[in-house]
Structures are given as structure tokens and as C-alpha cells.
Amino acid sequence: MEIERSDQHALSSEEQAHLAKLRALVESALADGKVSSAEIQAVRELIHADHKVTPEELQTIRSTMKSMLGDAELEYDWG
């Protein structure tokens, strides 16, 4: 499903760098196939750093998870 927004714009180099950092953080968090509460908190802090969550950030998280996990279920490591 692709989401189109009427206010879509070309991403600035700063926005592209932010999304690359987010992608790397999610990849690191999912490297072992599990996600910890600390890893989730780190992702939340990064996407909320500017006090807003953009569709591009959500799409980056979603596509990175899909590429890392495929159809496997995400495991949570709260211990």
C-alpha cells in the first residue's frame, strides 16, 4: 500500500540523512531478530526528536522491518 499526500515534497539532504540514521538504528535493533525495550525507546526518541512523526519515518521503519524479518514474527526481549 502506497500512501500519497498532497503536500509531498522532495526530501532535503538533512531529512534523507535522518531517515538513513533511522534505518540504521532499526537494522541494528533487529539484527538478532528480537527487539528490546531499550531499542524501541531509542527508535521513539529518534522519530520524536523534532516533536513530530512523519509518514516517511513510519514508511522507513515498516520497510526496514519487512526487509530484515520478511514474514517472520518479531520477538520481544523484555528481560
N, C-alpha and C positions, 0 to 999 in steps of 0.2 A: 504494500500500500504506500503510495507516494502522497505526501501532503504538499499542497501548493498553497501559498499565501500570497495575497495581493500585494503585500509590502515586502516581498522578497527582494534582496539586493545582493550584489556581488560581495563576497566576504573580503574584509580588509586583511592585510597581512597579519595584523595583530589577532584578529578573530581566527584566522587559519592556524596560527601558532597556538592559540588557546585550545582549539579543537584537537590539534596534534598532541598537545600535552595531556588532554583528557583521554584521548585514545590510548596513549602510552600508559597512563595510570590504570585504565580499565584492563588493558592487556596484562599488566603486571599483577593486578588483583586476581585475574582469572588464570594465571599461569599454572597453578596447581589444581584447577578445576573446582576450587572452593573459594568462597568469599567470607572474610571475617567482618565483624562489626567495625573494626578499625579501618579496613579497606573501604567499606561503604561510607563511613564518615569522611574519609579523605576525598572520595568522589563527590559527596554532597558539598563539602567545603569548597571544592574547586568550582562546581557549577553555580554555587550561590555567592561566589566571591564578588560579583558585580550586582548582587541583590536581585537577579532575575535568572530565569531558566529559559533558554531559547529552544526553539524546535530543532535547531542544528545540533545543540548539545544532546538532546534526547535521541536524535537520529544517530549521532556518533556512538552513544552508549549502546543503543539497540543493535546497530550493525556490527560493532566490535564484539559484543556478546555472541551474536549469531556466527560470526566468523571464527571465534575462539571455541565455542561449545557445539556448534552445529545443532543437532536435535537433542543432545544430552541435557539432562536436567542440571541446574545449578545447585551445588551443595553449599550449605551454610556452615561455617565453623565458628560457633559462638564460644567455644571453650578456651 
